[in-house]
Amino acid sequence: MPADHMATLILIAVLVAAFALAIRVIVVARRRADLGYRPLGEVVVRCRDGHLFTTIWVPLMSFKAIRLGWIRLQYCPVGEHWTFVTPVPDSNLTNRERRVADRYHDGPIP
C-alpha cells in the first residue's frame, strides 16, 4: 500500500474518531442537562467535605483536574485541599448555597 494512501486512511480514521467524540460530548451534555446539571461552563460543584465552589466544567476536558468519569479530583479552594468533586444540579441548590459557591472560584481554566 502506498504511503500517501496510508496517510489518507489515517487522516480519515482520525476525523471519524473526532466526530464520534464530539457526538458523545453532545449526548452526555444533553443527558446531564435533562437531569438539572449545567452541561458546561461555570458549574457549582461539591467536594467530599461538602464545600461548594464554582469551576469551569467542559465535558472530556480538564487541565487542572484528573477526570474520573463524572467525578474529578481537583483542588478545593474552600477547604484548601485536593479532593473529589461532583457537579450539583441547579435545582438542588438553595439561594444561600448559590451565594456561597459564587464566592469561591477555582480559576479560569477548565
C-alpha positions as CSV (number, residue, x, y, z in Angstrom):
1,M,0.0,0.0,0.0
2,P,1.5,3.4,-1.0
3,A,2.5,5.8,1.8
4,D,0.1,8.5,0.6
5,H,-2.8,6.1,0.6
6,M,-2.0,5.0,4.2
7,A,-1.7,8.7,5.3
8,T,-5.2,9.4,3.8
9,L,-6.7,6.4,5.6
10,I,-5.1,7.5,8.9
11,L,-6.5,11.0,8.4
12,I,-10.0,9.7,7.7
13,A,-9.8,7.5,10.9
14,V,-8.7,10.5,13.0
15,L,-11.6,12.6,11.6
16,V,-14.1,9.9,12.2
17,A,-12.9,9.4,15.8
18,A,-13.0,13.2,16.4
19,F,-16.6,13.4,15.0
20,A,-17.6,10.4,17.2
21,L,-16.1,12.1,20.3
22,A,-18.0,15.3,19.5
23,I,-21.3,13.5,19.2
24,R,-20.5,11.7,22.5
25,V,-19.9,15.0,24.3
26,I,-23.2,16.4,22.9
27,V,-25.1,13.4,24.1
28,V,-23.6,13.4,27.6
29,A,-24.2,17.1,27.9
30,R,-27.8,16.8,26.9
31,R,-28.4,13.9,29.3
32,R,-26.9,15.9,32.2
33,A,-28.9,19.0,31.3
34,D,-32.1,16.9,31.4
35,L,-31.2,15.9,35.0
36,G,-30.7,19.5,36.0
37,Y,-27.0,19.9,35.6
38,R,-25.4,22.6,33.6
39,P,-23.7,20.8,30.8
40,L,-20.7,23.1,30.6
41,G,-19.3,26.5,31.6
42,E,-19.3,27.7,35.2
43,V,-20.7,25.0,37.3
44,V,-21.3,24.6,41.1
45,V,-19.5,21.6,42.4
46,R,-19.4,20.0,45.9
47,C,-16.3,18.4,47.3
48,R,-16.3,15.3,49.5
49,D,-16.2,17.5,52.6
50,G,-19.3,19.3,51.5
51,H,-17.7,22.6,50.3
52,L,-19.4,24.4,47.4
53,F,-17.5,26.3,44.8
54,T,-17.7,27.1,41.1
55,T,-15.4,25.7,38.5
56,I,-15.2,25.7,34.7
57,W,-16.7,22.4,33.5
58,V,-16.1,21.2,30.0
59,P,-17.0,17.6,29.2
60,L,-14.0,15.4,28.3
61,M,-11.6,18.3,29.0
62,S,-9.7,19.4,32.1
63,F,-6.3,20.9,32.7
64,K,-6.4,21.4,36.4
65,A,-8.1,18.2,37.5
66,I,-7.9,14.4,37.0
67,R,-11.1,13.2,35.4
68,L,-12.7,10.0,36.6
69,G,-15.9,9.9,34.6
70,W,-18.4,12.4,36.2
71,I,-16.2,12.8,39.2
72,R,-13.0,14.9,39.2
73,L,-10.0,15.0,41.5
74,Q,-9.2,18.7,41.9
75,Y,-8.2,21.4,44.3
76,C,-10.9,22.7,46.6
77,P,-10.4,26.5,47.2
78,V,-12.7,26.5,50.2
79,G,-11.0,23.8,52.3
80,E,-7.7,24.3,50.5
81,H,-7.2,20.6,49.9
82,W,-7.2,18.1,47.0
83,T,-10.5,16.1,46.8
84,F,-13.1,14.6,44.6
85,V,-15.8,16.9,43.3
86,T,-19.0,16.4,41.5
87,P,-21.4,18.9,39.9
88,V,-24.5,19.9,41.8
89,P,-27.8,20.2,39.9
90,D,-29.1,23.8,39.9
91,S,-32.4,22.5,41.2
92,N,-30.7,21.1,44.3
93,L,-29.1,24.4,45.4
94,T,-30.7,26.9,47.7
95,N,-30.1,30.6,47.2
96,R,-27.7,30.7,50.1
97,E,-25.7,27.8,48.6
98,R,-25.5,29.6,45.3
99,R,-24.2,32.7,47.0
100,V,-21.6,30.6,48.9
101,A,-20.5,28.9,45.7
102,D,-20.2,32.2,43.9
103,R,-17.7,33.5,46.5
104,Y,-15.3,30.7,45.7
105,H,-13.8,30.1,42.2
106,D,-11.0,27.7,41.5
107,G,-9.7,29.5,38.4
108,P,-10.4,30.5,34.8
109,I,-9.1,27.3,33.0
110,P,-11.1,24.1,32.7
